[in-house]
Amino acid sequence: MTRICLETLDGFPLVEPGDDLVELICRSLEAGGQVLEDGCVLVLAQKIVSKAEGRYRNLSEIVPGDRAKLLATETAKDPRLVQAILDESTEVVRRRKGVLIVRHKRGWVMAQAGIDQSNIEGGDEGRILLLPEDPDASALKLKTELERRSGVSLGVVIADSFGRPFRNGTTGIAIGAAGLTSFLDKRGHRDLFGKTLQVSTIAHADEIASAASILMGQADEGTPVVLIRGLSPSAHVDASSLVRPIEDDMFR
């Protein structure tokens, strides 16, 4: 029988810029009587990583340009917010009233460049939170320090909530990962009947993030870190490997 166990780190505190996430994780593990073991994977909500890294801006300090003002009229959004979105992206993919889909600087196609105002102190006063500058690097830094302190081999995933084309609702995906294979390429392997697989690839880190998001929730759950036990060990492949190259985009 194969079994995977997911556990929340309860009582995790609100995170402020400059906070040591490794220290907060270790305190929460100790308070909950939870012990890290070889092969464990820690999944962190993007929001606490961004907060710890101080990835804040304030709308009052942003001066929108002409393009931002035009897009703001088309989308019925605050032009200062639109300017922040443009600053974090390389391309506007789709727009309509209430929606602005862009290609983020790191390649993700997403709403609003991942900029958030929910569950953020000061969000009502114009404070906004950006995605981490380099989520794979953030995950590797966390993994390295957690392994140094615990003496075990770990994986770390930084998860965010994404919408998907042609599907309602959001689901967890990995925007950063370390210590595990984010993208599994099964092409060339055999199926149960010996047939060679031609197109089978697996977004392994996304599956991990999605499983953890069930416990993390999307509102006031207050459980931004999930510990997963029982996953098979895998070699390190960055979450950036999950971004489809723009030349392979079949929808534009």
Beta strands, then each sheet from edge to edge (+ up, - down):
strand 1: 5-8
strand 2: 41-45
strand 3: 56-58
strand 4: 89-96
strand 5: 99-104
strand 6: 109-111
strand 7: 127-129
strand 8: 155-164
strand 9: 167-178
strand 10: 184-185
strand 11: 201-202
strand 12: 225-229
sheet 1: 1+ 12- 2+ 8+ 9-
sheet 2: 3+ 7-
sheet 3: 4+ 5- 6+
sheet 4: 10+ 11-
end
